[in-house]
């Protein structure tokens, strides 16, 4: 099942060209992932406090078009297990006004313990339902 959260472009997120700076999209993607986790009953900060850390190990982003100030858009998130220790967050950003795809992303991640060693965190099994 795909999770979605709606956001709005703020003026200060744009560069001199009047479009959202490419680095800002990473903030949108991360915020949506944290909201996705909360929707599944997983608190990112609580996990970190217990030395269960979810870490990004690779980001693949395909920019399709640019958001502009005031645009309302949705960020979609879906979790997919790749192997015992690696997973993907499959993400899209879609402009609400016309349904135009703005960005596709595959964020590869894992969970690591207090020694920074990858392991299968039991707390995240609910993300793949």
N, C-alpha and C positions, 0 to 999 in steps of 0.2 A: 504494500500500500504506500502511496506517495503522500508525504506531508507537505503542506504549503503555508507560508506566512507572507502577508502583504506588507510592503514598505513603501516609503516615498523618498525620492531624491531630494536632498537638502542642498541649497545653493553652494555651501562651502565644500561640498564633495566634488565639485567640478573644477576643471583646469581652465587655462586661458582660452582653450578652444570652445568652451561652453558645454563640454560633455563630462560625464563622470570619469574621473581619473581611473586608469586601469587598476591601480592598487586598491581602490575603494571597494571594488567588487569582492575582493577577498574578505573584507569586513562583512559585507552582506551575506556571503556564503557561510562564514563562521557563525554569525548571529542566527541564521536559519538552522544550522546544525545543532546549536545549543537549545533552541526552541523545540526542535525535533526530539532531542534527548529528553527534555522536560515532559513533552507530550507522552513519552513512553515511561515516565516515572523515574528517569535517570537524571540525577543532579550532577552536572559536570564538576562544580566546585566541591560538592560533598565527596565525590569520588577522589578528587585530587587530595583532599584532606586525609583520606584513608590510604594514600599512596597508590591509588589506582589511577594511572594517567593515560588518557587517550591522546595519542600523538599522531600528527600528520607526517607521513614519510614521503609523500609525493603529491604534487598538484598538477593536473592537466586541465588547462582552461582554453576553450575555443571561443574567442570573442566574435560575435556575429554582427552586432550593431551596438550603437551607443545610447545610453540613457541620458536624459537632459533634465535640468532643474524642474521640479514639480512632477515629473513622471511618477506614476504609481505602478508598482510592479510586484510580482509574486516570485518568491524563491522556493523552488521545490526541492525536496530532499527524499531520497530513498536509500536505505542501507542494504548492502549486498555483501555476503561473505564470499571471499575469494579463496581463502585457504584457512587452515586451523588458526593461524596467527594474523592474517591480513584480511582487511575488509575495504570496501569502497563506499563512499557516499557519492551517489549519482545525483548531480544537482543541475538545475536549469533556472535561468532568470527569464521571465516572460513579462513584457509590458502589458498592463491590463487594458489600456485603451483600445488596442488592436490585436492582442494575442500574439504579437511578434516575439519570436525567440531572440533574446539578446545575448545569451551566453549558455554554453554547455560546459560542465566541469565534472571531472572524475577526481575525487580526493581519496587517496589511498592512506589508510591509517591502521594503527594497531594499538593494543593496550600494553603498557609496560609497568613493571613493579617498582618498588622503591630502589632497586639496584639498576634501574633502567634496562632491564631485560624483558623482551617481549614474552607475554604469556596470555593464555586465554582467560580473560576476566569473566567470571560467572555472572557478574552484574549486568553485562551487556547483551546477554543472550536474547533478551526481549526485543532488541532492535531489529531482529530479522524475521519477525512474525509477518 
